[in-house]
Amino acid sequence: MSDIILKPTRRALMRGAAALGAAGAIGSPMVLREARAQGAFNWKRFSGTSIDVLLVKNPRSDLFQAAEKEFTELTGIKVSSEQVPEQQQRQKAVIEFASGRPSFDVSGISLHVQKRMAAKGKWFADLTPMIKDAALTSPDFNFEDFGAGAVAYARQADGALDTLPFFVDYWMVYYNKELFDAKGVAFPKTMDEMAVAAAKLNDPAKGVAGFVSRGLKNANVPVWACLLLGQGIETTSAEGKLLTDTPEAIWAGELYKKLNKDTGPVGQVGFNWNECQTTFMQGRAAMWLDGIGFATPLEDPSKSRIVGKVGYGVTPPGPKAHHAGMFGDGIGISRGSQKKEAAWLYIQHMTNKAQQLAMLKAGAGAPARSSAYVDKATIESSKFGKQYFDCLLDSAKIARAALPQIVPVTEFRDVFGVGLTNMIGGADVAAELKKATEAFAPVLAKSEQG
């Protein structure tokens, strides 16, 4: 987008006015038709442009890259994209945006980690004007198709929509139906029952853990945060006050400790999602609490030993509330990009109805568009089965953000992650949460002042 505006001279304005006057009433419709024609949407409008895209390494980015050839054929815009592992991608984004001259025109972000940081740093351009511009937005785009919850999750406090949500991850319980049936155990109806079921299913002699979840510091915080939602609260209040050493937080910590220490696999303190996924799909865990976006390899015969045996269960309710932890990804245009319009065409194409449906078909997570969920042919032919889609839809109805929407969310995960890892080793829950809360409180206070 050019920032140079050429102002017409007074003489040019007068010539233009005279020409319009000479055209009279008969000429006016012709002028209007020409203006409309010039402003009509055209996919080829920025043909010959090249854009750079920074993506997080995951199945959804694979789908984006697979669609690049079609996008280039449609628009004439060349795409150079890079997938970077999640933690490194976040670091790269912070460094490049802080420089004021990022090397990419488009970037994906984790809304649950970088939303407030992006707002404070003014990373992205507000997409709202482009969405409303008929010359820049395809008539088939249908912004209203994006779920209200996902859009609200992406929208900043000042009302700006600086990223478009394309993926919403609901946390649920994967369970091994064969192991449940063998011991006559029913899917738990409450979070407390989840611990009871895990104890019944735990069978170390056969190498089977009753439960597996993230134990690695930082990565483990969402597990505890999702359990805390069962008490009807998040880790911070609406006013930004920490609720991390309350009786409710301690209850969630005790449950996290019981599930992971008493019924988890050996070495779980070092597990991130990928180690949990591997353990579960090898048939060595009865339950796994994590995001629904990790389903794809579970039903792949070349990778999984439990194809056709996977159950997809909504996170059970806690003592005071029933919520599914919600996380999500957005994609935005660098504020400093000189190719904003071409970048917007890229985002439109990568988040269109067909692409969002492809995400659902691949089991790569929950699309932000509502239309994907009413495609009966997809549901009926999917390898994931009806229970997967029911779990996804039911989780969407009770979704609630699990992680605090604060700037130092990474530091939050680091500090409390250490405490959670210590709990698996046997440390006192209340003491660990009190220590972490006291350590993090000044960090949060400083971030709110900045």
N, C-alpha and C positions, 0 to 999 in steps of 0.2 A: 504494500500500500504506500503510495507516494505521499509524503508530507508536504510537498511543494504545491501551493495553490497560486495560480496565475490570475491576478485581478484584472478584469477588463477595463480599458480606458473609458473616460466619459464619452469620447467620440464614437467608440465601438458600441456602447450602450445605446446611443442615439440612433446609430445606423440600424441596430437591431429593432428598436422600437418602430422606426419608420417602415422597415420591411414588414413587420407584423401588421402595421396600420394599413399598408397597401394591400396586403392579402385579404383584409376584411373578413366578413362573416363566412364567406365561401372558403377562404384559405385556412381558417382556424382548425377545422376538423383534420385536415391533412397534416398540419403541424403536430397536433396531438397524437395522431396515429404514428407519425415518425418518432416522436418522443417515446411512446410506449414500446415501439419496436426496438429502439436502442436500449431500453431498460429491461427488455425481456431476458429471462434466465437462459444462460447458454453454458453448457458444460465445457465447451472448447474456448471459452473467453480468455483463459490464461494459458493456453497451449504454448509449450516451449519453456515454461517455468520449471525450475527444479526446487524441491523442498527437502529438508532434512527432518527426520523424526526420531525421537528417543523413546524407546519402549522398555517395559519391564519384561524379563524373560519368563513367559508362561504360555499356556495353550491359547489364550486369547490373542496374544501378540502373533502367534503362529498363524492364526486366522487372518489377522490384519495383513501380514506379509504375503500370504497366499493370494490376497485380493488386490495386491499392488498392480499386477499386470493388467487386470481388468480396468482398474482405475486409470492407468496411463492410457489405455486404448480409448477410454471414454472421454478423457479430458486433455490428453496431450501433455499432462504434467508428470514429470519424472520424480520418483520418490527414492530417497536414500535413507533407509531405516536401520536402526541398530537395536538389538535386544541386549539388555544388560541385567545380570542377576539383581534381584530386588534391593538388597541393602546397598550394593554399589551404585545402582541406578539412583537411589535416593540421595546418596552422597554427591554423585555427579550433578544432579539437578541443583542441589543447594549451592555448590561451588560455582556452577556456570551462571545461574541466575544472579548470584551475589556479584559476579563480575560485571553485570550489566550488558554483556555481549554474549549471550548463549549461542552455541554453535548450531542449535536446532530451532526449527520453526514451530514444531509441534512436540508436545511431551505428554506422556501419560503420568498420572500421579495416583498415589493411594490417598483417598479422601480421609480415611481414618487416621492418617499420620501427617499428611502435608497440607491439609485444607487451610488451617489458620496461618501456617507459615507462608503459604502462597499468597494469602490476602495481605499479610503484613509486608511482605517483600514486593508486592505488586508484580508477581511473576507473569500473570496472564492477562490478555485482553478480554474485556467483557464481550461475550458472544451475543448478547441480546440484540444490539443493533443489526448484526448480520442476519440473525434469525428472522428479524422483521423485514429485512430488505428483499423484496421479491426478485430483484436483479441478481442477488447473490445466493438465494436459497431456493432449491428446486421445489416446485409445487408438489412433488411426491414425498418430500421430506417428512411432513406431518409431525411437527414438534409436539403436538398435543398427545401423541402416542406414547411419549415417555411418561412413566409412572410418576404421579405427584410426589410420592415419598422419595423416590430417587432424585428428582429434581430439587426438592427441598433439602436433601442431604448435601447436594453439590452447591447450592446457592449460598453465597457469603452473607454475613450479617448486614452488610450495606445494601443488599438486594442484587448485587452483581452475580451473574452466572458466568464465572470465569473458566469453568470446565463443564463439559457435557458428560453426564454420567452414562456409562455404557455397560457397566457390570456391577451388580449388587450381590454380595456374598452373604448368605444366611448360614449361621452355624446350626448344625443339626447333629444327630447321632447316626453314624454308620454302624450297622450291627450284622454279625454273622448268623444268619438264620439257622444254619446247620448246627452250630454250637448251641444256640438257644434251644432248638428242638431236642437235641440229644440229652439235655439235662432238664427238659420240661420247664424252662424259664420263659416267662412272658416279658414283652417289652415293658420297661418301667413306666409307670404312670406319673411319677414325681421324681425330683432330683434325689431325694433321700432313697427312694426305691432303686435308683440307678446304682448307688453304692452297694445295696443289698444284692442286686442282680450280679454286679461285678464280682462280689465275693463268692457267689455260687458258681460262677463260670470260670473263676481263676483256677488254673490247673498247671502249676509249675512243673510237675513231673512229666507232663506231656508237652511242655514248652508253650503253653497257652496262657496269655495274660487275660484277666477279666476285663481290663480297661487299658487303653493307651491314649495319651495326649501329650502335648508339648511340655517337655521338662526343661529345655534349654532356656537360660535366662534371656529376657527380652521377648523371645518368641512365646513364652508360656503365659504372659500377662493376659492375652485375650481369653484364655481358658477360664481363669479365675474371674475375669470381668463378666463373662457370659453366665457363670454360676451366680454372681452377685445380682444379675438382673432378676433372678428368681426371688429376690427380696424386694423387688420393685424400685431399686435405686441403681444409679451408675456410680462410677468411682469419684465423680465430682458433682456438685449440685449445679443448678442453673446459674447460680451466682458465682460459680468457680471455686467453691469451698471444697476441700478434700474430704471425702467420706470413706477414706481407706483404712481407718482404724476403728470404725464403728462396730457395734455388735453384729450388724448384718455382714460387714466385710470379713469379720473374723469367722462367722458361720461359713461363708463361701470359701475362706482359706482352709478351714478344717475339712470341708468336703473335698477340696482339691487335694489336700494332703492324704486323706483316706483313700481316695480313688487311685492316686498315683503311687503312694508309698506301699499300700497294702495289696493292691491288685495290678500294679503296672509291671512291665517287663524289666529285666535287668538292664541297667545302663540308661534308663529313661531320662535321667537328668541331662543327657546330651542330645535328646531327641528334639528336632524341629518337625515341621509337618511332613517332610519327605521321608524321614525315618519312621514316623507313625504310619504313613501310607504304605510303605514297604512291609512293615510288620503286619498290618491288617490284611493286605492282599495276599500275603503268604499263609494266611490262616492262623497266625500266631497271636491274635487278639480278638476278643469277642465284641468289644465296643470301641469306637473311636469318635471323640467329640471334636469336630473341626468344620471347616467351610464346605458347603455343598459343591463348590467349584473344583474339588479334587476327585470327582467321581470317575473321570474318563478312564484311567488305566485299570480301575477295579473290574471293569467288564471287558477287558481286553485279554483274550486267551493266551496271547504271547507274553503277557506280563503277570497275569493274576492267576492264582490257584483257586479263587473263590467265585469265578464267573457264575452268575445265576443264583448265588447264595447270599447276595448282599441285600440287607434291609436298609431302608432310608427312613429314619424316624425323626419327627419334630422334637427339638429339645424339650424335655419334660418341664412342667411348671415347678417353681420353687414354693416355699411356704406362703409367700405373699403376692406373687405375680407370675404370669406366664409370658415370657418374651424369648424371641430368637435373636441372638446377637447379630448385628448388622454391620457389615464392612462394605467397602466399595471402591471402585476406580473411576476416575474421570480423565478426560483428555482435553487439553487446551492449547491455545496459540500463544507463543511467547510474545509478550508485550512489545519487545524490541524488534520483532520480525518485520522485514520489509516485504513479505509475501503473504500477508494475512488473508487476503481473499482466496488465493490458491490453497492455502492451508485449511481454510474453512470448507472448501470443496472436498478436500481429503477427509476431514472429520465427518462431513455429511455422508460420504460414501461408506466409510468404515463403520458407521453407526446406523446404516439404513435398515429397513425391515428384513431384507434378505440376509445381511450379515448378522443381525441379532438372532435370527432364526437358526443360522448356522452354528452360533455359539450354543444354543439350546440343544441342537441335534448332536453336537460333539460332546455334550456333558461337561462343557468348560465353564459352567456357572449360570447364574441367573441374569438374563438380559434386562436392561432398564426399560425396554419397550414392552408395552402391554400386549401388543398384537401377537407376539411370539407364543403366548400361552393359550391362544385360542385356535392354533393350527392343529386340528384333530389328526390330520394325516401324519404329522410329525410325532405326535404323542403315541398313536397306534403302532407306528413302525419303529419306534425308538428301542434300542437295546437296553435302555434303562428301566423300562416298564412303568406302569401307571403310578406305582407307589412313589417313585422318584419325583414325578410331577406334582402329585398330591402333597408331598413333603415340602416341595418348593413353594407351592401356592399357599399352603397353610402357614409356612414360616413367614411369608411376606406379610400376612395379616397381623402378625404379632411382633414384627421386627422392631428393634430399638438399637440405637448406636451403643456399642459396647465400650469402646475406648473414649477417653475424654477428648473433646474438641478443643485442644490447647496447642500452643506453639511447641513447647518442649515435650511432645508426646514420646519421642524416642528416649529422652532422658527418663521420663516416667516409666517406660517399659524396662529400661536398664536397671533403675533403682529397685522397683518392685519385683522385677524378674529375679534378682539375686535372692530376695527374701523367699520367693516361691520355690526356687531351687533348693534353698536351705531347708525348707519344710519337708521336701521329699526325703532329705537326709535325716529328718527327725526333729528339726528345730521347732521351738514353740511358736505357734501361729500368731498369737496376740503380740508377742515380743517382736517378731519379725516385722509385722505390719506397723507397729508403733515406731520402730526404728526407721523404716523406709519412709513413713509419713513425715517424720521430723526432718529427715535428710532432704526430702523433695520439696517441702513447703517453701523454703526460701527461693528455690529455683523457679517455682511457679509464680511466686510473688514478683520476682524480678522480671519475668517474661511479660507479665501483665502491665508493668510500668513502662516497658519499652515502646 
